[in-house]
Amino acid sequence: MSAADLTRRGLLSAGAALVASPALASTRDPQAGSFTGLREQGVSAFKGIRYGRAARFERPLAEPWPGVKTAAQGFAPIAPQRGNRDTPQSEDCLFLNVWTPDANPKAGRAVMVYFHGGAYTTGTVTDPLTHGAKLAAAGDVVVVTVNHRLNAFGYAWLKPFGPRFADSGNLGQLDLILALEWVRDHIRDFGGDPRRVMVFGQSGGGAKIATLMAMPAAQGLFHSAATMSGQQVTASGPINAWARTRALMTAMGLAADDVEGLRTAPTQRLVDALAATDPVIGGSVYFGPVLDMTNLPRHPFWPDAAPQSLSIPMILGNTREETRAFIDPRGAKLQGLDWTNLAARITPEVKIDLDIDWVVAQYRAQYPDWTAQQVFYAATTAGRSWPGQVIEADARARAGADKTWVYQLDRPSHVDPLRGAAHTDDIPYVFGTLDAPGSMSGVDEGARRTRDRMMQAFTGLAKNGKPGLADWKPYALPDRATLVVGDGRADCIDDPRRFERELWATAPYIQPGS
């Protein structure tokens, strides 16, 4: 190894600071373990740290800590999935990554732990949008990102096959709990404060956090939370979960009682079977947390907010036009859209059962200047992607959780004007990754101001238990104060989408997959 290579390296050792020089620091306690990492954008990056191991369909086990550990110079393999085919995948995927301004154990910085989106089916924290260097440097925090088991590997319900598989419906969640236990036990050695751990996640990552807020084993492992366009009002019921497992096995050509065939099948054979039709909601088969009455003994936000988490300060957010990310304005679903076919185009996209002709009439009366496309995206967002956040925020407010803050991202993409403010568009503002591949924010002054405010809000919650914006009022009923984030501005407005909220509350919202 050259002297230049050594200069870029650092060694973290228990009780010792990171040293970015040719001389490696010595480990004070040889039983505590040590890690090597790289300097990255002004902070120290430790990638590919194993936090556990797990056999297929079994509970994860912590990775023994003693001994010298070497963090990879790149990311470890991600969970098997149908997406991200260009990224190495493996069932051995329980790895996390740490970015820290200073690995001195005495630094005591707040810790921000990120869970990725992709529902419970796909996704990874190797996405450049969620690399933690810029957030760690600008926010002066320790950033941790976590990969875990997904889809059938993490959430298939096998308990009907016997007690050996009692944890099977929530293994992905148990992976996250194990990662948080790793943070509790070891983040001090990376300069973090285990008493100030914030979890945050976008889309499926937010849903995973909402679920953790009702899991007894997660209690005390995090001290604040933020969900970004991700909610979990109810979990999957065991009857529906079992129907999905049977559909998976049928797609694999397995007999109904062949659990050993499922347990030992090649990874790719199981991944391919994820294309099976979901017997409950249609589309490809869904796997997510299961109401198993042990690991998850209640629904996260039904019939109320889980009492164990009411004292946890929480940010909940959504984007103004979530569905522009799913439904391309240039795609077939929008071709030829007009007032004569608008209701028929909206109907299959929403999750609240209302007469959509009536819904369209209400929108037209309220917003007579809107185009059919504007109504389409407003209705599909408010009837599909937004209701869960309203339910969760209202549930916390009704229960007296006074440390709740809600935001709405209104700033449209400056990369693609037709995109508006769509699903995932808040990620680069929070991570500071405006120029990363996949970012739709642009890098103009408005984007930078929006980044600064969003990052200040999130890091403030991690550090102090409240957002770092003095003018952001807590969410309470009936006012429903909401931070509306525009092009470099952020204004606190009471109930900014009251008309749509009340319109879609005419009928109940049913969590997809439950």
Helices and strands as residue ranges (DSSP letters): H 3-8, E 9-13, E 16-19, E 34-40, E 43-50, E 52-53, E 61-62, E 95-100, E 109-115, G 128-130, H 133-139, E 142-146, H 151-155, G 159-161, G 163-165, G 168-170, H 171-186, G 187-190, E 192-202, H 204-212, G 216-218, E 224-228, H 238-251, H 259-264, H 267-273, G 307-309, E 314-319, G 322-324, G 332-334, H 342-346, G 347-349, H 356-366, H 372-380, I 381-385, H 387-398, E 404-409, G 417-419, H 427-431, H 445-464, E 481-485, E 490-494, H 498-504
